[in-house]
Amino acid sequence: MSSEKNEKQIGRSPLQKFLDFWKNLFYAAIAALLIKTFLIETSRVPTGSMEQTIMVGDFLFVNKFIYGASTPRNIPFTNIVLPYYQLPAISEPKKGDIFVFEYPGNRDEIAPVDVVSYVKRCVAEPGDTLEIKNKVVYVNGKELHRPAHIQYLMPQILPKSYTRPDIFPKGSGWNKDQYGPLVMPKKGDIVKLTTENIEIYRTLINRNYKKEVVKVSNGKIYIDGNETDEYEIPQDYYFGMGDNRDDSSDSRYWGFVPREKVVGEALMIYWSWNPEIPFSNFFKLLGSTRFNRIAKIVH
C-alpha cells in the first residue's frame, strides 16, 4: 500500500506538487487562525506595571476561551475596530485573575486613541465595594489576598489629605494609597444619580451612548437631553490593578474595565528577553533570552 502511495507521489508533476504545497500551507494558516481566534491569543508586555509577576519583555499566551472567545475585534496593526461575535464564557473574571483587556481609554475619554491591550490583576468584581487604606486593598470590608510578587517602589504612604487631580473619578479627592470606597457597577443594577456621584458614571454612560450625553445643569442631571436621577447599568464592570502598585497605570487612574473589553486570562510566558536591546542587534537580543521565565505559568 505504501509503495503504491510513493509511486503516486513520484508520478506527480511539478505543478501538482506546487499546488499541494500551497494547499497544505492554506490549511495550516486556517488552523492557526482558528486557534488564535477562539483559543489562544499572544500578548507582549511593554510596561512594568505587573513586575515581578510579569516582566517587561515577557511574551504571553492568553486563554481567550475561558472568558468567551471572539472573532477579531480590530484589523491587526491598525486602530480600525471591527464588529465581532463572542462565544459564551466558561467562567467570568474573578478576583485574583490576571486578565487581558482592551484599554477602555483615559478617564474622561469616550473612546481610546489607540487599540491596545493591557494586562492587570482583577481586584474587584461587579457589585464589590473596593477601598484602599494605606496602600492595602480591601474588598467588601476584607483585606484582599496579596499576590506573591507584589511590590511597592515608594515606601512612604500618601496621607488622605493629599489629593490627586488625575485619579478616577474626577474630583474624588482620593490618591493611589487612600482610595474609595467605590462600588463596582453590575449589570442590571439601577443606580441613583446625584451631583455628588455623577463623575463615577459620567464616562461610563457617555461610552455606552458613544457620544457625550451627560450634562449637569442647575443641580439637575440630563442624559441625552432627558432629565433623570437614575441609570440602569448595561453590563458588568471590573477593577484592575498592577502588582507593581506604585508604578501602574490602572483603574485607580482611568476607571472601570467593561466586560465587553475583556479578551482573556494570562496563561503562560512563552518567551522572554531584554527589551532594552534593539531588534537591529538581533544576536545580542537573542543572547539576552531569559530561559528561566519561558513556560512559566503566571498567577
C-alpha positions, 0 to 999 in steps of 0.5 A: 500500500505504501509503495503504491502511495510513493509511486503516486507521489513520484508520478506527480508533476511539478505543478501538482506538487506546487499546488499541494504545497500551497494547499497544505500551507492554506490549511495550516494558516486556517488552523492557526487562525482558528486557534488564535481566534477562539483559543489562544491569543499572544500578548507582549508586555511593554510596561512594568506595571505587573513586575515581578509577576510579569516582566517587561519583555515577557511574551504571553499566551492568553486563554481567550476561551475561558472568558468567551472567545471572539472573532477579531475585534480590530484589523491587526496593526491598525486602530480600525475596530471591527464588529465581532461575535463572542462565544459564551464564557466558561467562567467570568473574571474573578478576583485574583485573575490576571486578565487581558483587556482592551484599554477602555481609554483615559478617564474622561475619554469616550473612546481610546486613541489607540487599540491596545491591550493591557494586562492587570490583576482583577481586584474587584468584581461587579457589585464589590465595594473596593477601598484602599487604606494605606496602600492595602486593598480591601474588598467588601470590608476584607483585606484582599489576598496579596499576590506573591510578587507584589511590590511597592517602589515608594515606601512612604504612604500618601496621607488622605489629605493629599489629593490627586487631580488625575485619579478616577473619578474626577474630583474624588479627592482620593490618591493611589494609597487612600482610595474609595470606597467605590462600588463596582457597577453590575449589570442590571443594577439601577443606580441613583444619580446625584451631583455628588456621584455623577463623575463615577458614571459620567464616562461610563454612560457617555461610552455606552451612548458613544457620544457625550450625553451627560450634562449637569445643569442647575443641580439637575442631571440630563442624559441625552437631553432627558432629565433623570436621577437614575441609570440602569447599568448595561453590563458588568464592570471590573477593577484592575490593578498592577502588582507593581502598585506604585508604578501602574497605570490602572483603574485607580487612574482611568476607571472601570474595565467593561466586560465587553473589553475583556479578551482573556486570562494570562496563561503562560510566558512563552518567551522572554528577553531584554527589551532594552536591546534593539531588534537591529542587534538581533544576536545580542537580543537573542543572547539576552533570552531569559530561559528561566521565565519561558513556560512559566505559568503566571498567577 
